[in-house]
Amino acid sequence: MKWNLFKNKPEAMVGPEPTGTGATMTAAPAVAIATTVAEPPGNGTEFKNDMFEEIKSKFLNEIDKIPLPSWAIIAIAVVAALLILTCCFCIIKKCCCKKKKNKKGKKGKDGFNMKNMKGDEKQDDDDDEGETGLTEEEKEEEEKEEEKLGKLQYSLDYDFQDNKLTVGILQAADLISMDSGGTSDPYVKVYVLPDKKKKFDTKVQKKNLNPVFNESFVFKLPYAELGGKTLVMSVFDYDRFSKHDIIGEVKIPMNTIDLGQPIEEWKDLESADKEEPEKLGDICISLRYVPTAGKLTVCILEAKNLKKMDVGGLSDPYVKIALLQGGKKLKKKKTTKILVVVTVFDYDKIGKNDAIGKIFVGSKATGPGLKHWSDMLSNPRRPIAQWHPLQQEEDIDAALAGLNAKK
């Protein structure tokens, strides 16, 4: 359908009445055209209003032809308007955000933000996180990697006749401080992966960031098995009353070095990987207390899933029990303030017997140790059995030392 928007009023198109001849009637259209062109300028507003009214009436006529009620048409129009407004709002917001980011980038390059001088650093941290896309934990890990932990000097010498690897821990330098006083109490733990059967510790150097150790340790390893081993030298900060903190470590895959001649070199310490606690096994013990007689009976029932300590994948376990009061071993004592310490060892005919794991129960224990002790006191004259997960000997010793220091 075509709309003639420029159609003139009927009155303006009427020409003069014909005089009776055909030639005169043919000139009438020309007179009409001349009348339209020569319309006075004062009537322009009326012409526009008439044109708008005509468009409006035709538009309403077209709407009336739509087979929908008027309220439905109004609802559709409102929804369409809302969608258009929402799109416009999103576009404007996106443009504003881009402008803000550009301004922040210019600030970082050309000057500094005065908000930092006022202590308003939290907002800047959030902005940095948004720009870099890193979380706080990832930033901390990156900082630790970039931070220098120190370096370690060691030596390696392999005896092909006796199948012995001698590891020398010579010295460390530029260690980071772990204590509040700006120092550390470092020592080095040496072991071979993946078995971790033999572990050696150097002496603790008190308050020293450049300690000299000059200690050596011997591992009996057949040359054929060296390729799959990794030597680990971990530097720890000794803490008397809590778990020792690791400063850094050096890992040396044995298949990457030439043992044909002695090696002596420096290596930078690297951040230690967070490993899950090693599973040492479980032990089941029974406690029975008779208050009238003052007797405590401890029975070792069984153990399971013990750590493999021998080369053949087995262990030769036996158990030692100690009664402690104030850190001293007792045989007979009239007191209830005691601790029962149970240690599982691996028997070795040639070398030192290695501790597989350790537990302790008592009124000052925590977790399963405290629960077992409480159950025993609540049920006098009855044996109470319970399983306990074995823990590292160093961790238990540190916990016991902490309990003794609190007295």
Summary of the structure (lengths in Angstrom):
residues: 407
radius of gyration: 45.6
end to end distance: 103.0
largest distance: 152.5
contacts: 993
relative contact order: 0.07
helix: 36%
strand: 29%
